[in-house]
């Protein structure tokens, strides 16, 4: 199933001669890579009379003129190549492919996205694998022309290799459903037509069509030995856009296809289960965030979350075995002797995936709520070597409002780390820490990779007054956001130290009382509790029950109960001090001494539980909620200012400024 065994499992081939092939190239605003793709396709080693090339150009920038010149040149070289402009972007990529199928009459159809570079031998080595008449799709493996450009590209390359060399290979070698990856593949035209053609209802037309084809009985085959190099997104905002589209599209396909797959009698049970898992797997991202939000609250409430209560280390070992440990074993099998160099990227991959959970969660809810589809393509810049630069080029994407959520989760994770430490649950620090680092990492790169750059013209021109103003606003906004985050972290740590940590100390003193039978030690604990209670009582608002006239200072400001009334707890502590003073005068061998100590221990245990019940509510005090609202509102205001400037730039482009 892995690289070391790939030749043993390579699908058989037959000599089909040179059947007719149409190569379809869907392109939209790709001036940096479009010509590179057309050049590579036109240099394929295949009979010219059997190969037709369709450049499906929906562009509205300089790409149109560039492709027109390139296509006209290759026409003079005797190639069957057409520059197809349908005059609309309806249906986006799927719409372009659907339009092209109306004028396609060849036996096979190959598809390449703009950033791919097919090798000259691609068709001659791929087509013979249509060895059986029920094989409708050949999917080839993606290579990575700029894998070593940055940590981001290395992480994406490793993730894609997992997908192709493990997931796709396993599905291809079985009767499970395999998906088309949208590019670097060849379809039998009859298969496309029999499956109902390209649909535009989802953002992942490739997944949609390949599943419908397999429901019709067609077989999809993956070829790990045939590698087509492609460019990985070098900009974080572009990578997030790509992940967003894949996540939202998968949920859309689940909504569209799962019922039909479930009731289809010819689909095996294990294939139905696998299809359900694949189409709904992005649901894991909202679940990750729910766990992330709930974990510190549960820890603060002293809920036992360990797999084995008396061996907390087993919990961490379980996480490591199911996560990084499993990854390492897979990498060893995938890469053979070079596995050690790939393992070095694994920590970055874990951080990257954790940080992407916010972006992908938004995508999942976008799909569930049925928000309008807009196919936002992932911009590419012709990046190959480390010296290539994308930051000064067009198509640069600004950060989005999702970055605000990533910052929020990062700050929340920082607080969660303190909670896990001070609640005596340090085993959860690595788990929380990976996600927290991931949120900050993704947010930081989203901000630092943002450039205000007009996209229409490829000709350099002086920066306009509006662009200068936008850049100034951007720089000031970045400083403002960093200051706000720093202030928020400071206030959070300060608030924890003044509001939550005293409760942790109080709980510790009660533990000391429960485990002691020395009146002097118990008195010392009770006096320390009084000192910690005083500043807390001063902060809490005072209320009086109109029926019982009982004065209350309670952190539970909605549906408060007497069990968390700090005035009552303080009075009980005072009573315990009097009891200790009385017990001190009684001989230790007297039954009254033991009865008194038992009563003090029972009171301490009850009050310790009261403090534990009150602790989570200290986080959501009125002051904390109000401060959080202001904090978030200020950041939203900064985002609004940036969005307004971005809109002004787009308007300038529209009117030709």
TORZADO-233853 format. One record per residue (C-alpha): residue in one letter; x, y, z. Coordinates in steps of 0.2 Angstrom, whole numbers, padded with zeros to 4 digits, always signed. Layout:
AXYZ ...
***
This chain:
X+0000+0000+0000 X+0015+0011+0002 X+0029+0017-0009 X+0040+0002-0005 X+0026-0010-0012 X+0020+0001-0026 X+0027-0009-0040 X+0019-0025-0034 X+0002-0016-0034 X+0004-0006-0051 X-0012-0009-0061 X-0010-0019-0077 X-0009-0011-0094 X-0014-0015-0112 X-0009-0008-0129 X-0023+0003-0134 X-0014+0011-0148 X-0016+0030-0149 X-0034+0033-0145 X-0041+0051-0147 X-0039+0063-0132 X-0045+0080-0128 X-0035+0090-0115 X-0045+0102-0106 X-0037+0117-0097 X-0049+0127-0086 X-0041+0143-0082 X-0046+0159-0073 X-0034+0174-0070 X-0018+0164-0070 X-0005+0175-0079 X+0010+0168-0070 X+0007+0150-0074 X-0005+0149-0088 X+0008+0149-0102 X+0019+0136-0093 X+0004+0124-0093 X+0000+0127-0111 X+0019+0125-0116 X+0020+0108-0106 X+0004+0101-0114 X+0009+0106-0131 X+0025+0097-0129 X+0017+0081-0125 X+0024+0066-0134 X+0008+0061-0143 X+0002+0061-0161 X-0005+0078-0165 X-0020+0071-0175 X-0026+0062-0160 X-0023+0076-0147 X-0035+0091-0146 X-0032+0105-0133 X-0045+0116-0126 X-0040+0131-0116 X-0055+0135-0106 X-0052+0153-0102 X-0064+0162-0091 X-0051+0176-0086 X-0054+0194-0085 X-0036+0201-0084 X-0020+0200-0093 X-0021+0181-0094 X-0033+0183-0109 X-0021+0192-0120 X-0006+0180-0115 X-0016+0164-0119 X-0022+0171-0135 X-0004+0174-0141 X+0001+0157-0135 X-0013+0148-0143 X-0011+0156-0159 X+0008+0152-0159 X+0005+0133-0157 X-0009+0134-0170 X+0005+0139-0182 X+0015+0123-0176 X+0001+0112-0182 X-0008+0108-0165 X-0026+0106-0163 X-0028+0119-0150 X-0043+0131-0146 X-0044+0147-0135 X-0062+0145-0129 X-0070+0160-0121 X-0088+0157-0116 X-0091+0175-0110 X-0097+0170-0092 X-0091+0162-0076 X-0107+0153-0073 X-0104+0137-0064 X-0085+0142-0062 X-0073+0128-0066 X-0087+0115-0067 X-0097+0126-0079 X-0082+0128-0090 X-0079+0109-0091 X-0098+0106-0094 X-0098+0119-0108 X-0082+0110-0116 X-0090+0093-0115 X-0104+0099-0127 X-0090+0100-0141 X-0079+0086-0135 X-0080+0070-0146 X-0064+0061-0142 X-0063+0044-0132 X-0054+0051-0117 X-0053+0068-0108 X-0038+0074-0098 X-0039+0088-0086 X-0025+0099-0079 X-0027+0115-0068 X-0016+0130-0072 X-0002+0126-0060 X+0002+0109-0066 X+0016+0104-0077 X+0013+0087-0085 X+0028+0077-0091 X+0030+0074-0110 X+0027+0055-0108 X+0011+0058-0098 X-0002+0052-0110 X+0008+0037-0117 X+0011+0030-0099 X-0007+0034-0092 X-0019+0028-0106 X-0013+0010-0107 X-0020+0008-0089 X-0037+0009-0096 X-0035-0010-0097 X-0054-0014-0093 X-0069-0006-0101 X-0076-0002-0084 X-0062+0009-0079 X-0069+0027-0081 X-0055+0037-0072 X-0036+0037-0070 X-0030+0048-0057 X-0011+0052-0056 X-0001+0057-0041 X+0003+0076-0038 X+0021+0081-0037 X+0027+0097-0028 X+0038+0108-0039 X+0040+0120-0024 X+0040+0108-0009 X+0055+0116-0001 X+0050+0134-0004 X+0045+0136+0014 X+0038+0127+0030 X+0020+0130+0023 X+0024+0121+0007 X+0033+0107+0015 X+0018+0104+0027 X+0006+0104+0012 X+0017+0092+0002 X+0017+0080+0017 X-0001+0081+0019 X-0005+0078+0001 X+0007+0063+0001 X-0003+0055+0015 X-0018+0058+0004 X-0012+0050-0012 X+0000+0037-0006 X-0010+0030+0008 X-0029+0035+0006 X-0030+0035-0013 X-0019+0020-0015 X-0029+0010-0003 X-0046+0014-0011 X-0039+0011-0028 X-0033-0007-0023 X-0050-0011-0016 X-0069-0008-0020 X-0070+0007-0009 X-0075+0024-0017 X-0060+0034-0024 X-0062+0052-0028 X-0055+0062-0043 X-0043+0076-0037 X-0049+0088-0050 X-0033+0088-0061 X-0019+0077-0067 X-0032+0064-0072 X-0039+0056-0088 X-0058+0052-0090 X-0066+0040-0102 X-0079+0052-0110 X-0093+0038-0109 X-0090+0038-0090 X-0093+0057-0088 X-0109+0056-0099 X-0116+0040-0091 X-0113+0048-0073 X-0123+0064-0078 X-0109+0075-0083 X-0102+0090-0073 X-0113+0097-0060 X-0111+0115-0053 X-0121+0113-0037 X-0105+0110-0026 X-0088+0118-0024 X-0080+0101-0027 X-0086+0095-0044 X-0072+0082-0045 X-0078+0073-0030 X-0096+0074-0035 X-0093+0067-0052 X-0081+0053-0047 X-0094+0047-0034 X-0108+0047-0046 X-0098+0038-0058 X-0094+0024-0046 X-0112+0023-0040 X-0115+0019-0059 X-0102+0004-0058 X-0087+0013-0065 X-0070+0009-0058 X-0057+0023-0053 X-0039+0019-0053 X-0024+0028-0045 X-0007+0027-0052 X+0006+0032-0039 X+0021+0029-0051 X+0015+0043-0063 X+0019+0060-0055 X+0013+0077-0061 X+0022+0091-0053 X+0011+0106-0047 X+0014+0122-0037 X+0009+0122-0019 X+0001+0138-0012 X+0015+0149-0004 X+0004+0162+0004 X-0006+0157+0019 X-0022+0166+0014 X-0021+0156-0002 X-0019+0139+0007 X-0033+0144+0019 X-0044+0147+0004 X-0040+0131-0004 X-0044+0121+0012 X-0060+0131+0014 X-0066+0126-0003 X-0062+0108+0000 X-0070+0107+0017 X-0086+0116+0012 X-0087+0106-0005 X-0086+0089+0005 X-0100+0093+0016 X-0110+0099+0001 X-0107+0082-0007 X-0112+0073+0008 X-0129+0082+0008 X-0131+0079-0010 X-0125+0061-0012 X-0125+0051+0005 X-0144+0047+0004 X-0142+0039-0013 X-0126+0030-0008 X-0135+0023+0007 X-0150+0016-0003 X-0140+0010-0017 X-0140-0009-0016 X-0125-0012-0028 X-0114-0002-0016 X-0106-0014-0003 X-0109-0010+0016 X-0090-0006+0019 X-0090+0006+0004 X-0105+0015+0011 X-0097+0017+0028 X-0081+0023+0019 X-0091+0036+0009 X-0099+0042+0024 X-0083+0045+0033 X-0074+0053+0018 X-0089+0065+0014 X-0092+0070+0032 X-0074+0069+0039 X-0072+0088+0040 X-0085+0088+0054 X-0070+0084+0065 X-0065+0102+0065 X-0080+0109+0074 X-0078+0095+0086 X-0060+0099+0089 X-0065+0117+0093 X-0079+0111+0105 X-0066+0100+0114 X-0054+0115+0114 X-0067+0126+0122 X-0074+0114+0134 X-0057+0106+0141 X-0052+0121+0152 X-0069+0123+0159 X-0069+0104+0164 X-0052+0106+0171 X-0056+0121+0181 X-0071+0111+0188 X-0060+0097+0193 X-0068+0084+0182 X-0057+0069+0180 X-0053+0067+0161 X-0039+0054+0163 X-0040+0038+0153 X-0034+0029+0169 X-0037+0040+0184 X-0022+0034+0194 X-0010+0035+0179 X-0012+0052+0171 X+0003+0049+0160 X-0008+0036+0151 X-0019+0050+0144 X-0004+0059+0136 X+0003+0042+0129 X-0014+0038+0122 X-0014+0055+0112 X+0004+0052+0106 X+0001+0035+0100 X-0015+0039+0091 X-0008+0055+0083 X+0011+0058+0081 X+0015+0039+0084 X+0004+0033+0070 X+0010+0047+0058 X+0028+0041+0061 X+0024+0023+0057 X+0016+0028+0041 X+0030+0040+0036 X+0042+0026+0038 X+0033+0015+0026 X+0029+0029+0014 X+0047+0036+0011 X+0059+0022+0015 X+0076+0028+0019 X+0072+0046+0017 X+0058+0045+0031 X+0069+0054+0044 X+0069+0070+0034 X+0050+0069+0032 X+0047+0066+0051 X+0056+0083+0055 X+0041+0091+0046 X+0028+0082+0057 X+0027+0094+0071 X+0024+0108+0059 X+0010+0098+0051 X+0002+0095+0068 X+0002+0113+0072 X-0004+0118+0054 X-0019+0106+0055 X-0023+0112+0072 X-0023+0130+0067 X-0033+0127+0051 X-0048+0120+0062 X-0055+0137+0063 X-0055+0140+0045 X-0062+0123+0041 X-0075+0125+0054 X-0082+0141+0046 X-0082+0131+0029 X-0092+0117+0037 X-0105+0129+0044 X-0105+0138+0027 X-0110+0122+0019 X-0123+0117+0033 X-0131+0134+0032 X-0132+0133+0013 X-0123+0149+0010 X-0121+0154-0008 X-0107+0146-0018 X-0093+0156-0025 X-0078+0146-0032 X-0063+0156-0027 X-0048+0149-0035 X-0031+0147-0026 X-0019+0160-0034 X-0002+0154-0040 X+0013+0164-0044 X+0025+0153-0054 X+0035+0149-0038 X+0048+0136-0041 X+0064+0140-0032 X+0067+0148-0015 X+0073+0164-0023 X+0056+0166-0032 X+0045+0180-0024 X+0026+0181-0024 X+0024+0196-0012 X+0026+0209-0026 X+0014+0200-0038 X-0004+0202-0041 X-0018+0190-0034 X-0011+0192-0016 X-0025+0188-0004 X-0029+0199+0011 X-0033+0190+0028 X-0052+0188+0032 X-0063+0189+0047 X-0058+0171+0051 X-0041+0178+0057 X-0051+0186+0071 X-0057+0170+0077 X-0040+0162+0076 X-0033+0176+0087 X-0047+0173+0100 X-0044+0154+0101 X-0026+0158+0103 X-0029+0169+0118 X-0041+0157+0125 X-0029+0143+0123 X-0016+0153+0132 X-0028+0155+0147 X-0032+0136+0145 X-0013+0132+0148 X-0013+0142+0164 X-0029+0133+0170 X-0022+0116+0166 X-0006+0120+0176 X-0014+0128+0191 X-0028+0115+0192 X-0014+0102+0193 X-0017+0094+0176 X-0001+0098+0167 X-0003+0082+0156 X-0015+0092+0146 X-0003+0106+0142 X+0005+0098+0126 X-0013+0095+0119 X-0019+0112+0122 X-0002+0120+0118 X-0001+0112+0100 X-0018+0119+0096 X-0014+0136+0103 X+0002+0138+0094 X-0007+0133+0078 X-0020+0146+0080 X-0007+0160+0083 X+0004+0153+0069 X-0010+0153+0056 X-0016+0170+0062 X+0002+0177+0061 X+0005+0171+0044 X-0012+0177+0038 X-0008+0195+0044 X+0010+0195+0038 X+0006+0188+0021 X-0007+0201+0018 X-0002+0214+0005 X-0013+0228-0003 X-0009+0225-0021 X-0020+0230-0036 X-0023+0215-0047 X-0028+0221-0064 X-0012+0227-0072 X+0004+0217-0074 X+0013+0233-0078 X+0022+0242-0064 X+0015+0259-0059 X+0018+0271-0045 X+0008+0268-0030 X-0008+0279-0030 X-0014+0290-0015 X-0027+0278-0011 X-0015+0263-0011 X-0003+0273+0000 X-0017+0277+0012 X-0022+0258+0012 X-0004+0253+0016 X-0003+0265+0030 X-0020+0259+0037 X-0014+0242+0036 X+0002+0245+0045 X-0007+0255+0059 X-0020+0241+0060 X-0006+0228+0063 X+0002+0238+0077 X-0015+0240+0084 X-0020+0222+0084 X-0003+0217+0091 X-0006+0229+0105 X-0023+0223+0108 X-0018+0205+0109 X-0004+0209+0121 X-0015+0219+0132 X-0028+0205+0131 X-0016+0192+0136 X-0009+0203+0150 X-0027+0207+0157 X-0031+0188+0156 X-0016+0183+0166 X-0018+0197+0178 X-0037+0192+0180 X-0032+0174+0183 X-0020+0178+0196 X-0032+0190+0205 X-0048+0180+0203 X-0045+0162+0200 X-0028+0157+0207 X-0034+0163+0225 X-0048+0150+0223 X-0035+0137+0219 X-0025+0141+0234 X-0041+0141+0245 X-0045+0123+0238 X-0027+0118+0242 X-0029+0124+0260 X-0045+0114+0262 X-0036+0099+0256 X-0023+0102+0269 X-0036+0103+0282 X-0044+0087+0277 X-0028+0078+0278 X-0023+0085+0295 X-0027+0081+0313 X-0016+0095+0320 X-0026+0110+0327 X-0011+0122+0324 X-0009+0117+0306 X-0028+0118+0303 X-0028+0135+0311 X-0014+0141+0299 X-0024+0134+0284 X-0040+0143+0290 X-0031+0160+0292 X-0023+0158+0275 X-0041+0155+0268 X-0047+0171+0276 X-0033+0181+0268 X-0038+0175+0251 X-0056+0177+0254 X-0055+0196+0258 X-0050+0203+0241 X-0063+0191+0233 X-0077+0197+0244 X-0073+0215+0240 X-0074+0213+0221 X-0091+0203+0221 X-0107+0213+0221 X-0118+0212+0237 X-0136+0206+0236 X-0149+0203+0249 X-0163+0190+0248 X-0179+0200+0251 X-0187+0185+0260 X-0174+0179+0272 X-0164+0195+0272 X-0148+0185+0270 X-0133+0195+0263 X-0125+0186+0248 X-0109+0189+0238 X-0110+0176+0224 X-0100+0174+0208 X-0115+0165+0200 X-0124+0180+0194 X-0138+0170+0185 X-0148+0158+0196 X-0136+0159+0211 X-0138+0147+0225 X-0132+0148+0243 X-0119+0134+0240 X-0108+0147+0231 X-0112+0162+0243 X-0095+0168+0248 X-0102+0177+0263 X-0109+0160+0269 X-0092+0152+0266 X-0083+0165+0275 X-0094+0163+0290 X-0092+0144+0290 X-0073+0147+0290 X-0075+0158+0305 X-0085+0145+0314 X-0072+0132+0310 X-0058+0143+0318 X-0069+0144+0334 X-0071+0125+0333 X-0052+0123+0331 X-0049+0134+0346 X-0061+0124+0357 X-0053+0108+0351 X-0036+0114+0356 X-0040+0113+0374 X-0047+0095+0373 X-0035+0080+0376 X-0032+0071+0360 X-0037+0054+0368 X-0054+0061+0372 X-0068+0056+0361 X-0074+0074+0360 X-0058+0078+0351 X-0060+0065+0338 X-0078+0070+0335 X-0073+0088+0333 X-0059+0084+0321 X-0071+0074+0311 X-0084+0088+0310 X-0070+0100+0304 X-0064+0088+0291 X-0082+0086+0284 X-0085+0105+0284 X-0068+0107+0275 X-0073+0094+0262 X-0090+0102+0259 X-0083+0120+0257 X-0069+0113+0245 X-0083+0107+0234 X-0092+0124+0235 X-0076+0133+0230 X-0074+0120+0215 X-0093+0124+0210 X-0089+0143+0210 X-0073+0143+0201 X-0080+0141+0183 X-0091+0156+0186 X-0077+0167+0190 X-0072+0166+0172 X-0089+0173+0166 X-0091+0187+0178 X-0100+0202+0172 X-0084+0212+0172 X-0075+0198+0161 X-0089+0197+0149 X-0090+0216+0147 X-0071+0217+0145 X-0072+0203+0132 X-0085+0211+0122 X-0075+0228+0121 X-0060+0218+0117 X-0068+0209+0102 X-0077+0225+0097 X-0061+0234+0095 X-0053+0221+0084 X-0069+0220+0073 X-0068+0238+0071 X-0050+0237+0065 X-0055+0223+0053 X-0069+0234+0047 X-0057+0248+0043 X-0046+0236+0033 X-0061+0229+0024 X-0066+0247+0019 X-0049+0251+0012 X-0049+0235+0002 X-0066+0239-0005 X-0060+0256-0010 X-0045+0248-0019 X-0057+0237-0029 X-0068+0251-0034 X-0052+0260-0040 X-0048+0245-0051 X-0066+0245-0058 X-0065+0263-0063 X-0048+0261-0070 X-0038+0272-0057 
***
